[in-house]
């Protein structure tokens, strides 16, 4: 443990940091000088694209006649985040939130919950939606370290049409997956070990499934030390494993487990498990038989990336092929051990980025060929997620009538107040 802290706290010098941040080959811009969209414009356009293809529920929350009753548990969780909640059914989503403390603590810091109004709930959702902007920035800049900006843009566009990005606008009963996705991606993006550890620590306290994503984050930082290639010798592997970024991932996971055990003992917080609670390995056979499509719905056309990469790895690097396949299969097992398959599987996106990096660095010509096809497939496939059965995420554009119906009372109230 002291070894981990020693290596993490010894931050790299400015020169070393700049060297690490530079990819092997500088990526080109989004076009020729004077004829390309700036990064900020691309991010804003993608933000609008996600919004236009996702119907947020904010107006429904504001229209709720008794939000203090509808969201009573969440207000209580914000007011008393470390107290166990009584009289909750084991199979309810609320019973799983005992250790999901990041967002309740954020709400408490912002003073949300004292009034028990719908506006308080919407504030947390608006913060979640605005986090999509830095999320898209990292989603564009991280792949640009190992591939062209054109490929990075196509990858981000593909992700924009999956639940990974739609989660920032579409929320169902306080899931807050988007907060967790944001912190996980930050843990991939940052090179400063303290920021890596902090981001992943916050992610784990947002949802336990973020903890299961740590092996993928660890492997990403491992190949990042080898210029996004597979370390070829035991010495290179050892050097990458003890890098500050990899040690930061280990530290974040260790501290999360330690504090979770302490909270369990001191605050009597606990999360129900078992078939009755909807968290059990016994559910896997039934899930495979009746809900196998849940895996495909996670990344849709982007599954072409791991499929092609695994095919190439099998013939070139069988050891690393087995490691990545094991990590991916573990994520599938975890996803099918709960009801919300697609949401849970989306936490494996660090592994998707690993496949993308390896493919771009070792077989870049294939990426140029099928990445547009993958992005187009994500565009054409309606975004759905699987909980018991596939649920389609309605688009804002197709919900114009619903939007007008919901907005009209607020406009009348606004003009009524202005007239008085």
C-alpha positions as CSV (number, residue, x, y, z in Angstrom):
1,X,0.0,0.0,0.0
2,X,2.8,2.4,0.9
3,X,4.5,1.5,-2.5
4,X,1.3,2.5,-4.3
5,X,1.1,5.9,-2.5
6,X,4.8,6.6,-3.0
7,X,4.6,6.0,-6.8
8,X,1.3,7.9,-7.2
9,X,2.3,11.0,-5.2
10,X,5.6,11.3,-7.1
11,X,4.0,13.3,-10.0
12,X,5.9,13.4,-13.3
13,X,7.7,16.5,-14.2
14,X,6.2,19.0,-16.7
15,X,8.6,17.7,-19.4
16,X,7.6,14.1,-18.8
17,X,3.9,14.9,-18.7
18,X,4.1,16.7,-22.1
19,X,6.0,13.8,-23.6
20,X,3.4,11.3,-22.3
21,X,0.5,13.4,-23.7
22,X,1.9,13.4,-27.2
23,X,0.9,10.5,-29.4
24,X,3.4,8.8,-31.6
25,X,2.0,10.7,-34.6
26,X,0.3,14.0,-34.4
27,X,-3.4,13.5,-35.5
28,X,-4.7,15.8,-38.3
29,X,-7.4,18.3,-37.7
30,X,-11.0,17.8,-38.8
31,X,-10.1,18.9,-42.3
32,X,-7.7,21.3,-44.0
33,X,-6.7,24.6,-42.3
34,X,-9.5,27.1,-42.7
35,X,-12.0,24.4,-43.8
36,X,-12.6,22.4,-40.7
37,X,-15.0,22.7,-37.7
38,X,-13.3,23.5,-34.4
39,X,-13.4,20.9,-31.6
40,X,-15.9,23.0,-29.7
41,X,-18.3,23.2,-32.6
42,X,-18.1,19.5,-33.2
43,X,-18.8,18.9,-29.5
44,X,-21.8,21.2,-29.5
45,X,-23.2,19.6,-32.6
46,X,-22.9,16.2,-31.1
47,X,-24.5,17.4,-28.0
48,X,-27.5,18.7,-30.0
49,X,-27.5,15.4,-31.9
50,X,-27.8,13.4,-28.7
51,X,-30.5,15.7,-27.4
52,X,-32.5,15.6,-30.6
53,X,-32.5,11.8,-30.6
54,X,-33.4,11.5,-26.9
55,X,-36.5,12.6,-25.1
56,X,-35.6,13.8,-21.6
57,X,-38.1,13.5,-18.8
58,X,-37.4,16.8,-17.1
59,X,-40.8,18.3,-18.0
60,X,-42.6,15.3,-16.6
61,X,-40.8,15.8,-13.3
62,X,-41.7,19.4,-13.2
63,X,-45.4,18.5,-14.0
64,X,-45.5,16.1,-11.1
65,X,-48.1,17.3,-8.6
66,X,-46.4,15.8,-5.5
67,X,-42.7,15.4,-6.1
68,X,-42.0,15.2,-2.4
69,X,-44.0,12.0,-2.4
70,X,-42.9,10.6,-5.7
71,X,-39.2,11.1,-4.9
72,X,-39.4,10.8,-1.2
73,X,-36.7,8.1,-1.0
74,X,-34.3,10.2,-3.0
75,X,-34.8,13.3,-1.0
76,X,-34.3,11.2,2.1
77,X,-31.1,9.7,0.7
78,X,-29.8,13.2,0.0
79,X,-30.6,14.4,3.5
80,X,-29.2,11.3,5.2
81,X,-26.9,9.5,2.8
82,X,-25.2,7.3,5.4
83,X,-28.3,6.1,7.1
84,X,-29.8,2.7,6.1
85,X,-33.3,2.9,4.6
86,X,-35.9,0.8,6.2
87,X,-38.9,-1.0,4.7
88,X,-37.6,-1.3,1.2
89,X,-38.3,-4.4,-0.9
90,X,-35.2,-6.3,-1.9
91,X,-36.2,-6.3,-5.6
92,X,-36.7,-2.5,-5.8
93,X,-34.1,-0.2,-7.4
94,X,-34.0,1.9,-4.3
95,X,-32.7,-0.9,-2.2
96,X,-29.6,-1.0,-4.5
97,X,-28.7,2.6,-3.8
98,X,-27.2,2.2,-0.3
99,X,-23.6,2.7,-1.4
100,X,-24.3,4.9,-4.4
101,X,-23.3,8.1,-2.6
102,X,-21.7,10.4,-5.1
103,X,-24.9,12.0,-6.5
104,X,-26.7,12.2,-3.1
105,X,-23.6,13.9,-1.6
106,X,-23.6,16.3,-4.6
107,X,-27.2,17.1,-3.9
108,X,-26.5,17.6,-0.3
109,X,-23.6,20.0,-1.1
110,X,-25.9,22.0,-3.4
111,X,-28.7,22.2,-0.7
112,X,-31.1,20.1,-2.8
113,X,-33.8,18.1,-0.9
114,X,-34.8,20.5,1.8
115,X,-37.8,21.8,-0.3
116,X,-38.8,18.6,-1.8
117,X,-39.7,20.2,-5.1
118,X,-39.4,18.9,-8.7
119,X,-37.0,21.7,-9.5
120,X,-34.5,20.1,-7.0
121,X,-34.6,16.8,-8.9
122,X,-34.3,18.5,-12.3
123,X,-31.1,20.4,-11.1
124,X,-29.3,17.0,-10.7
125,X,-30.5,15.9,-14.1
126,X,-29.5,19.2,-15.7
127,X,-26.0,18.8,-14.2
128,X,-26.0,15.3,-15.6
129,X,-26.9,16.5,-19.1
130,X,-24.3,19.3,-19.1
131,X,-21.7,16.7,-18.2
132,X,-22.2,15.3,-21.7
133,X,-20.2,18.3,-23.1
134,X,-16.9,17.4,-21.3
135,X,-17.7,13.7,-21.9
136,X,-17.9,14.3,-25.6
137,X,-14.7,16.3,-25.5
138,X,-12.8,13.4,-23.8
139,X,-14.5,10.9,-26.2
140,X,-13.0,12.8,-29.1
141,X,-9.6,13.6,-27.7
142,X,-8.8,10.2,-26.1
143,X,-9.0,8.2,-29.4
144,X,-7.1,11.0,-31.1
145,X,-4.0,9.9,-29.2
146,X,-3.9,6.7,-31.2
147,X,-5.8,7.3,-34.4
148,X,-6.8,10.0,-36.8
149,X,-9.3,12.7,-35.8
150,X,-11.6,11.5,-38.5
151,X,-11.7,8.1,-37.0
152,X,-12.1,9.6,-33.5
153,X,-15.1,11.6,-34.7
154,X,-16.7,8.6,-36.3
155,X,-16.3,6.7,-33.1
156,X,-17.8,9.5,-31.1
157,X,-20.7,9.7,-33.6
158,X,-21.4,6.0,-33.2
159,X,-21.4,6.3,-29.4
160,X,-23.8,9.3,-29.6
161,X,-26.4,6.9,-31.0
162,X,-26.0,4.3,-28.2
163,X,-27.1,4.3,-24.5
164,X,-23.6,5.3,-23.5
165,X,-24.3,8.9,-24.6
166,X,-28.1,8.9,-24.5
167,X,-27.9,8.2,-20.7
168,X,-27.0,11.8,-20.1
169,X,-30.5,12.9,-21.2
170,X,-32.5,9.7,-20.7
171,X,-32.9,8.8,-17.1
172,X,-35.3,6.4,-15.5
173,X,-35.8,6.4,-11.7
174,X,-32.5,7.9,-10.5
175,X,-30.1,5.6,-12.3
176,X,-27.4,8.2,-12.8
177,X,-25.4,6.0,-15.1
178,X,-24.2,9.1,-17.0
179,X,-22.4,10.4,-13.9
180,X,-20.6,7.0,-13.6
181,X,-19.8,6.9,-17.3
182,X,-18.4,10.4,-17.1
183,X,-16.1,9.6,-14.1
184,X,-14.9,6.3,-15.8
185,X,-14.0,8.1,-19.0
186,X,-12.2,10.8,-17.0
187,X,-10.2,8.0,-15.3
188,X,-9.2,6.8,-18.8
189,X,-8.5,10.3,-20.1
190,X,-6.4,11.8,-17.3
191,X,-2.7,11.0,-17.1
192,X,-2.2,12.6,-13.7
193,X,-2.4,9.6,-11.3
194,X,-4.2,11.6,-8.6
195,X,-7.0,12.6,-11.0
196,X,-7.2,9.1,-12.3
197,X,-7.7,7.7,-8.8
198,X,-10.1,10.4,-7.8
199,X,-12.3,10.0,-10.9
200,X,-12.5,6.2,-10.6
201,X,-13.1,6.5,-6.8
202,X,-16.1,8.8,-7.5
203,X,-17.3,6.5,-10.3
204,X,-17.4,3.5,-7.9
205,X,-19.4,5.4,-5.4
206,X,-21.9,6.4,-8.1
207,X,-22.7,2.8,-9.1
208,X,-21.0,-0.5,-8.1
209,X,-20.8,-1.5,-11.7
210,X,-18.2,1.2,-12.2
211,X,-16.0,-0.9,-9.9
212,X,-16.3,-3.8,-12.3
213,X,-15.0,-1.5,-15.0
214,X,-11.7,-1.0,-13.3
215,X,-9.9,-4.0,-14.9
216,X,-10.6,-2.5,-18.3
217,X,-9.3,0.9,-17.2
218,X,-6.2,-0.8,-15.8
219,X,-5.6,-2.6,-19.1
220,X,-6.1,0.7,-21.0
221,X,-3.4,2.5,-19.0
222,X,-1.2,-0.6,-19.4
223,X,-1.2,-0.5,-23.2
224,X,-1.0,3.3,-23.1
225,X,2.4,3.0,-21.5
226,X,3.4,0.9,-24.6
227,X,2.1,3.5,-27.1
228,X,-1.2,1.7,-27.4
229,X,0.4,-1.6,-28.4
230,X,0.7,-4.9,-26.5
231,X,3.9,-5.0,-24.3
232,X,6.1,-7.5,-26.0
233,X,8.5,-8.6,-23.2
234,X,8.0,-9.4,-19.5
235,X,10.1,-6.4,-18.7
236,X,7.8,-4.1,-20.7
237,X,4.8,-5.6,-19.0
238,X,6.3,-5.1,-15.5
239,X,7.2,-1.5,-16.3
240,X,3.7,-0.8,-17.5
241,X,2.0,-2.5,-14.6
242,X,3.9,-0.4,-12.0
243,X,3.3,2.8,-13.9
244,X,1.6,5.6,-11.8
245,X,-1.6,5.5,-13.8
246,X,-2.0,1.7,-13.3
247,X,-1.2,2.0,-9.6
248,X,-3.8,4.8,-9.4
249,X,-6.4,2.4,-10.7
250,X,-5.5,-0.2,-8.1
251,X,-5.5,2.4,-5.3
252,X,-8.9,3.7,-6.3
253,X,-10.3,0.1,-6.2
254,X,-8.6,-0.7,-2.9
255,X,-9.8,2.5,-1.1
256,X,-13.3,1.9,-2.4
257,X,-13.4,-1.6,-1.0
258,X,-11.9,-0.6,2.3
259,X,-14.3,2.3,2.9
260,X,-17.3,0.2,1.8
261,X,-16.4,-2.4,4.4
262,X,-16.0,0.2,7.0
263,X,-19.4,1.8,6.1
264,X,-21.0,-1.6,6.2
265,X,-19.8,-2.1,9.7
266,X,-20.4,1.4,11.1
267,X,-23.5,2.6,9.3
268,X,-25.1,-0.9,8.7
269,X,-25.5,-0.1,5.0
270,X,-25.9,-3.1,2.8
271,X,-27.1,-4.1,-0.7
272,X,-29.4,-7.0,-1.2
273,X,-28.3,-9.9,-3.4
274,X,-29.9,-13.1,-4.6
275,X,-32.5,-14.0,-7.2
276,X,-35.2,-12.3,-5.2
277,X,-33.3,-9.0,-5.3
278,X,-32.5,-9.4,-9.0
279,X,-28.8,-9.8,-8.5
280,X,-27.7,-13.4,-8.9
281,X,-25.7,-15.7,-11.1
282,X,-28.7,-18.0,-11.1
283,X,-30.4,-15.6,-13.5
284,X,-27.8,-16.1,-16.3
285,X,-29.3,-19.2,-17.9
286,X,-32.8,-17.6,-18.2
287,X,-31.3,-14.3,-19.4
288,X,-29.2,-16.1,-22.1
289,X,-32.3,-18.0,-23.3
290,X,-34.7,-15.1,-23.4
291,X,-32.7,-11.8,-23.5
292,X,-29.5,-12.5,-25.4
293,X,-30.1,-9.4,-27.5
294,X,-29.2,-7.2,-24.5
295,X,-25.5,-7.5,-25.3
296,X,-26.0,-6.3,-28.9
297,X,-28.1,-3.4,-27.8
298,X,-25.3,-2.0,-25.8
299,X,-22.9,-0.9,-28.5
300,X,-24.9,-1.8,-31.6
301,X,-22.7,-1.3,-34.7
302,X,-19.6,-0.6,-32.6
303,X,-19.4,-4.3,-31.8
304,X,-17.5,-4.6,-35.1
305,X,-14.5,-3.1,-33.4
306,X,-14.0,-5.9,-30.7
307,X,-15.0,-8.6,-33.1
308,X,-12.4,-7.7,-35.7
309,X,-9.7,-7.0,-33.0
310,X,-10.3,-10.3,-31.3
311,X,-10.0,-12.0,-34.7
312,X,-6.6,-10.4,-35.3
313,X,-5.4,-10.9,-31.7
314,X,-6.1,-14.6,-31.9
315,X,-3.5,-15.1,-34.6
316,X,-0.9,-12.7,-33.2
317,X,-1.2,-12.3,-29.4
318,X,-3.0,-15.3,-28.0
319,X,-2.1,-14.4,-24.4
320,X,-3.5,-10.9,-24.6
321,X,-6.4,-12.3,-26.6
322,X,-7.3,-14.5,-23.6
323,X,-6.9,-11.6,-21.2
324,X,-9.3,-9.3,-23.1
325,X,-11.7,-12.1,-23.8
326,X,-11.8,-13.0,-20.1
327,X,-12.4,-9.3,-19.1
328,X,-15.2,-9.0,-21.7
329,X,-16.8,-12.2,-20.7
330,X,-16.7,-11.2,-17.1
331,X,-18.6,-8.0,-18.0
332,X,-21.2,-10.1,-19.9
333,X,-21.7,-12.4,-16.9
334,X,-22.2,-9.3,-14.6
335,X,-24.6,-7.8,-17.0
336,X,-26.7,-11.0,-17.2
337,X,-26.7,-11.4,-13.5
338,X,-29.1,-8.4,-13.2
339,X,-32.3,-7.3,-14.9
340,X,-30.9,-4.2,-16.6
341,X,-28.6,-5.9,-19.1
342,X,-27.9,-3.1,-21.5
343,X,-27.2,-0.5,-18.9
344,X,-24.9,-2.8,-17.0
345,X,-23.0,-3.9,-20.2
346,X,-22.4,-0.3,-21.1
347,X,-20.0,-0.1,-18.1
348,X,-17.6,-2.2,-20.2
349,X,-16.9,0.7,-22.6
350,X,-13.3,1.0,-21.5
351,X,-12.7,-2.5,-23.0
352,X,-14.3,-1.2,-26.3
353,X,-11.8,1.7,-26.3
354,X,-9.0,-0.8,-25.7
355,X,-10.1,-2.8,-28.8
356,X,-10.3,0.4,-30.8
357,X,-6.8,1.5,-29.7
358,X,-5.2,-1.9,-30.5
359,X,-6.9,-2.1,-33.9
360,X,-6.0,1.5,-34.8
361,X,-2.3,1.0,-33.9
362,X,-1.8,-2.5,-35.3
363,X,-4.2,-2.7,-38.2
364,X,-5.2,0.9,-39.0
365,X,-6.2,0.2,-42.6
366,X,-9.1,-1.9,-41.3
367,X,-10.4,0.9,-39.1
368,X,-10.8,3.3,-42.1
369,X,-12.8,0.5,-43.8
370,X,-15.5,-0.5,-41.3
371,X,-15.7,2.4,-38.8
372,X,-18.0,4.4,-41.1
373,X,-20.2,1.2,-41.4
374,X,-20.2,0.8,-37.6
375,X,-21.2,4.4,-37.0
376,X,-23.9,4.2,-39.7
377,X,-25.3,1.0,-38.1
378,X,-25.6,2.9,-34.7
379,X,-27.4,5.7,-36.5
380,X,-29.9,3.4,-38.2
381,X,-30.6,1.1,-35.2
382,X,-33.2,2.7,-32.9
383,X,-31.6,3.2,-29.5
384,X,-33.0,0.6,-27.0
385,X,-32.0,-0.8,-23.7
386,X,-33.0,-4.0,-22.1
387,X,-34.7,-4.3,-18.7
388,X,-37.1,-7.3,-18.7
389,X,-37.8,-6.4,-22.4
390,X,-36.3,-4.0,-24.9
391,X,-37.4,-0.4,-24.3
392,X,-36.9,2.1,-27.1
393,X,-35.7,5.6,-26.1
394,X,-38.0,8.0,-27.8
395,X,-36.5,11.0,-29.7
396,X,-37.1,14.6,-28.9
397,X,-38.0,15.2,-32.6
398,X,-40.7,12.6,-32.7
399,X,-42.0,13.8,-29.3
400,X,-42.8,17.3,-30.5
401,X,-46.5,16.9,-29.6
402,X,-45.7,15.7,-26.2
403,X,-43.2,18.6,-25.7
404,X,-45.9,21.2,-26.7
405,X,-48.4,19.6,-24.4
406,X,-46.0,19.7,-21.5
407,X,-44.6,23.2,-22.1
408,X,-47.9,25.0,-22.7
409,X,-48.9,25.2,-19.0
410,X,-45.5,26.6,-18.1
411,X,-45.7,29.2,-20.8
412,X,-49.2,30.2,-19.7
413,X,-48.1,30.5,-16.1
414,X,-45.1,32.6,-17.2
415,X,-47.1,35.1,-19.2
416,X,-49.8,35.1,-16.5
417,X,-47.2,36.2,-13.9
418,X,-45.8,38.8,-16.3
419,X,-49.2,40.3,-17.0
420,X,-50.0,40.6,-13.3
